[in-house]
Amino acid sequence: MTLNKSEVSWKSPSNIALIKYWGKKENQIALNPSISFTLKNCYTSTSISFIKSNNFQYEFKFHGNHKPEFIPKLDVFFLRIKKYLPSLSKLSLKINSFNSFPHSSGIASSASAFSSLALCLIEIESMFSNIINEDNFFEKASFISRLGSGSASRSIYGPLTCWGKTDLFTGSSDQYAIPINIKNNNFPTFCDSILIVDSGIKKVSSTLGHQLMDNHIFKNERISQSHLNSSKLKKSIESNDINLFLEVVENEALTLHALMMTSNPNFILFKPNTINIIEHVLKFRDETNTKICFTLDAGANVHLLYPKSSFQIVQDFIKKSLIVFCDEERFINDEVGLGPEKN
C-alpha cells in the first residue's frame, strides 16, 4: 500500500435462505436463526479506491453510474459501522459496484452488495489497525455486512451458513454468521434455477415486511417453528434424507408468504404464475421422482433447488413446462458455491 492512495476489491455471492428469517429486533438482530445456501455465479464485485482525508466521505457508482436512490441506505450503513471501523473517519472512498445478475431477478442483491462492500472495508481497516487479523477477518466482515443487510452476513461463507444463535451449531451468533460444517460427503451439491415471474419492483420492501412481524399474531409460533425446522434441516443433511430436506425447504417458503398474508396490513406477493410453477413442480416431482423443490423469497419469483446430477432433466422440464410462466421466458441457472473471493 502507498501512503497516499490504494485500492481493494472483492466479489461476494448472493445466497438463498433455506430457513427464512422474518422480523428483526434492534440493531439488525433477527428474531430467529436462518440457514442458507451460498450461490456461485450470482455475485457483486465491489472495488474501493481510497485516499487519506480530513473527514469521511464517499462516492458510489453502480455499473459505472451514480445511483442517488442507493445513497440513503448507504448513509445509514456507514452511520452504523463507523464506531467499529475507526480508520473510516480519515478516508475518502470511491466505491464501484457491479452485479453479475440483472436487477429485480429474484436474487438477493443486498446480500451480495453489502457483503462485498464489507469485505473491502474490513481489508482497508486491517491496513490501518490491529483490530482486524487473519483469525477474525471473515467474522468481522460478516458482522459489518449484517449492519447493511441481515442476509448479507450469510454470504461471507459457503456453501452452507447459519446466522442467529442456536444450540444446533457451536459458535452460532446473533451478531454474525458462521459456516456450517456437516459431516456428510454423500449429500449432493445443489443447483438453483431462478424463474423470473415478475421483474418489477417488489410490492413491499423487506424493511417494511420485517417490521410487520413486531406485532404479528403468529410471531411466537413462527420463532418456535424456525428452530424446529432448523433441527429437521440439519438432520436431513446429516442422514442424507433428501425427501425431508425438500419438505422443510418448501415449508419454510410457504410459511414466509403465509406470515405476509396474515400480517396487518397484509400482502400477497404470489402472482398467478408463481402458483402455476409450484403446481407443475409438485406434479413433476411426483411423476418422475426427481429430487427437486421450490423456495421463495419475499416476492413472486421461484427458486428451484435440485441436485447437480439432475441438471439436464430439470433444464428440459423448465424449457418444456415452466418457461411459459416466466416474464419474457427469463430464468437464471446457478449452483451452490464456496463463498467470496478477493479480486
C-alpha positions, -999 to 999 in steps of 0.1 A, spaced: 0 0 0 12 35 -8 8 61 19 -15 83 -2 -37 60 -22 -47 24 -26 -75 1 -38 -91 -31 -27 -116 -54 -45 -138 -83 -35 -166 -103 -51 -192 -119 -29 -222 -141 -39 -258 -138 -31 -275 -166 -11 -308 -183 -9 -323 -189 26 -335 -224 33 -346 -215 68 -360 -180 65 -357 -151 89 -386 -127 91 -386 -100 117 -359 -81 135 -350 -68 169 -330 -36 174 -296 -33 158 -302 -56 129 -307 -87 150 -330 -114 136 -360 -128 155 -349 -163 146 -319 -181 132 -316 -187 95 -297 -211 73 -288 -205 36 -271 -220 6 -244 -196 -8 -246 -192 -45 -217 -192 -70 -224 -173 -102 -247 -145 -89 -224 -121 -72 -215 -85 -66 -180 -73 -74 -170 -42 -54 -138 -22 -56 -129 8 -34 -101 32 -41 -92 54 -11 -71 83 0 -64 99 33 -88 128 41 -96 152 70 -130 136 73 -150 107 60 -166 110 26 -176 86 -2 -187 84 -38 -207 54 -50 -212 41 -85 -232 11 -97 -222 -3 -131 -202 29 -136 -232 52 -129 -242 74 -100 -273 59 -83 -288 86 -59 -315 61 -48 -289 39 -32 -274 67 -11 -299 69 18 -293 32 26 -256 36 23 -257 66 46 -275 46 73 -249 17 68 -219 40 73 -235 56 103 -239 22 119 -204 9 112 -182 40 119 -176 31 155 -164 -4 145 -140 8 117 -123 39 131 -100 43 101 -130 54 80 -131 88 98 -99 99 79 -106 84 45 -122 94 12 -137 64 -7 -146 59 -43 -168 28 -44 -176 10 -76 -201 -19 -76 -211 -44 -103 -237 -72 -103 -232 -104 -124 -270 -108 -124 -299 -84 -135 -318 -62 -111 -352 -74 -100 -344 -110 -108 -355 -126 -75 -319 -128 -63 -309 -111 -30 -288 -82 -44 -285 -66 -10 -268 -97 4 -241 -98 -23 -237 -60 -24 -232 -54 14 -211 -85 19 -187 -75 -9 -186 -39 4 -180 -51 39 -151 -73 29 -135 -43 12 -139 -21 42 -125 -48 66 -95 -52 44 -89 -14 44 -93 -13 82 -67 -41 85 -42 -18 68 -46 9 95 -55 -10 126 -46 -42 145 -82 -49 154 -85 -70 123 -63 -101 118 -63 -133 98 -82 -151 125 -112 -127 128 -112 -112 93 -143 -130 80 -162 -129 113 -157 -91 113 -168 -89 77 -200 -109 85 -207 -86 115 -203 -55 93 -223 -70 65 -252 -76 89 -254 -39 96 -262 -33 60 -284 -63 53 -291 -92 76 -289 -118 49 -256 -103 38 -240 -117 69 -245 -152 55 -228 -145 21 -194 -143 38 -192 -181 39 -202 -211 19 -216 -235 10 -240 -237 40 -243 -209 65 -262 -201 97 -269 -167 111 -285 -165 146 -279 -181 179 -290 -217 181 -280 -248 201 -277 -267 168 -243 -252 158 -214 -244 181 -203 -208 178 -235 -195 162 -243 -159 170 -269 -132 165 -241 -108 157 -226 -126 127 -230 -158 106 -209 -189 107 -201 -216 82 -219 -249 88 -197 -280 86 -219 -310 85 -201 -343 81 -218 -360 52 -198 -363 19 -228 -380 3 -251 -350 4 -253 -337 -31 -242 -303 -45 -274 -284 -53 -283 -262 -82 -306 -232 -80 -326 -222 -111 -343 -189 -106 -375 -184 -126 -383 -148 -132 -421 -145 -128 -421 -107 -121 -392 -84 -129 -409 -54 -114 -402 -36 -81 -413 -55 -50 -447 -46 -37 -434 -45 -1 -398 -38 9 -380 -62 32 -377 -35 58 -414 -30 60 -420 -67 59 -397 -73 89 -415 -45 108 -448 -62 103 -436 -91 125 -433 -69 155 -470 -73 164 -478 -104 143 -503 -127 157 -481 -157 149 -448 -142 160 -440 -166 188 -452 -196 169 -430 -187 139 -399 -184 162 -406 -219 175 -413 -233 141 -380 -219 127 -360 -237 154 -378 -270 148 -373 -267 110 -336 -259 115 -332 -291 135 -350 -310 108 -329 -295 81 -297 -304 99 -309 -339 104 -319 -342 67 -283 -334 56 -266 -355 83 -287 -385 74 -288 -379 36 -326 -377 38 -333 -357 7 -371 -360 10 -370 -344 44 -347 -317 31 -372 -308 3 -401 -309 27 -385 -284 51 -374 -260 24 -408 -258 9 -425 -255 43 -403 -225 51 -410 -208 18 -448 -212 22 -446 -201 58 -428 -169 48 -456 -159 25 -483 -171 50 -468 -146 75 -471 -118 50 -507 -128 41 -517 -127 78 -499 -96 88 -516 -62 93 -515 -47 67 -513 -79 47 -496 -86 14 -500 -113 -13 -467 -114 -32 -476 -145 -52 -485 -140 -88 -508 -164 -107 -477 -178 -125 -460 -184 -91 -488 -208 -83 -487 -223 -118 -450 -231 -114 -454 -246 -79 -482 -269 -91 -461 -280 -121 -431 -287 -99 -450 -308 -75 -466 -328 -103 -432 -333 -120 -417 -345 -87 -445 -370 -82 -443 -383 -117 -405 -385 -121 -393 -389 -85 -368 -361 -93 -354 -346 -61 -365 -311 -67 -382 -284 -45 -392 -248 -47 -384 -219 -24 -393 -182 -25 -380 -150 -10 -403 -121 -4 -415 -119 -40 -431 -137 -68 -401 -154 -84 -394 -191 -78 -361 -208 -69 -358 -244 -79 -333 -264 -59 -322 -298 -71 -290 -320 -71 -265 -312 -97 -269 -347 -111 -304 -338 -121 -294 -307 -140 -303 -318 -175 -337 -333 -167 -346 -301 -148 -335 -279 -177 -356 -299 -201 -385 -296 -176 -381 -258 -174 -379 -253 -211 -409 -276 -218 -433 -268 -190 -422 -237 -169 -407 -211 -192 -441 -201 -204 -448 -188 -169 -416 -167 -168 -415 -130 -177 -401 -128 -212 -391 -165 -207 -363 -154 -183 -346 -177 -159 -311 -179 -143 -291 -210 -136 -268 -210 -106 -254 -235 -81 -241 -237 -46 -207 -221 -42 -179 -217 -16 -182 -180 -8 -164 -147 -15 -132 -142 -35 -107 -115 -33 -102 -99 -68 
